[in-house]
Amino acid sequence: MSEFTTLTYGVEGRIATITLNRPERLNAISTSMPREIREAVEIASRDNDVHVVVVTGAGRAFCAGYDLEQAAANPDKAAGGQDVTEGPWDPMVDFAMMYRNSQDFASLFTCHKPTIAKVRGFAVAGGSDIALSCDLLVMADDAKIGYPPARVWGIPSTGWWAHRVGAQQAKRMLFTGALIDGIEAARIGLALEAVPETELDARVSALAAHIAAVPKNQLMMSKIVVNQALEAQGLHQSQVMSALFDGIARHSPEGTWFKRMAEAEGFKAAVKARDSGEPIAPETSKPFGRV
């Protein structure tokens, strides 16, 4: 079994649990976390005793997104981590990195065993990528989910939003970059349900146990049928396009403005400006469609 550095893996009865384990950083996504998630999912897939996989976070958050503070403030690094002192930004190198990460997260979707995201605290930005890759999402009612970098400097690299909540709600979430709580997430169908934080562990355990009582072959057939419907809707194409656009968004004029602000004033100041509701990068504005 792999020795993990960013998560823990355990099995109790028919239920495997993957716990993102960087609580000091609110389980922010490091370079190795996507690959380790895939490896843990593959272990659960091969385990004949496992029927269900639960994904959660250690401490007070599910996952606060990519650990970007240092990269954003480093003038020698492009937003995707490329060293800009060695040459211009290569969009396809950026795409390959983000698409690989999105496919590592997608192992939760393609795994033939049901996967449940148990969300407390925050599941934001890249953290929402992980949560939405699971089959079912159960949230604490005061937990927060959303993709704030959709305001500037990012596009969700997994392409999941329209497939989970429909076009209008997906556009609402991405046009605004809003964070919504568990109650609202359940209302729009993003979460299966929201419960008080004190009841979250018990509720997910009960749900997982109820599903785990079903034979693995039945669960596998049901999941394949529903997944095939999502694939027919263009899920794979959404994954490819969103991973490509994520890199482009980080190198648009406005994305460059955000990174320069992070370099000059710090990442937290850039995020505060992004989320303030004031016009983003007003000095870059020009009539749309004109050169």
Secondary structure, 3 states (H helix, E strand, C coil): CCCCCCEEEEEECCEEEEEECCHHHCCCECCCHHHHHHHHHHHHHHCCCCCEEEEEECCCCCECCECCHHHHHCCCECCCCCEHHHCCCCHHHHHHHHHHHHHHHHHHHHCCCCEEEEECCEEECHHHHHHHHCCEEEEECCCEEECHHHCCCCCCCCCCHHHHHHHHHHHHHHHHCCEEEHHHHHHCCCCCEEECHHHHHHHHHHHHHHHHCCCHHHHHHHHHHHHHHHHHCCHHHHHHHHHHHHHHHCCCHHHHHHHHHHHHHCHHHHHHHHCCCCCCCHHHCCCCCCC
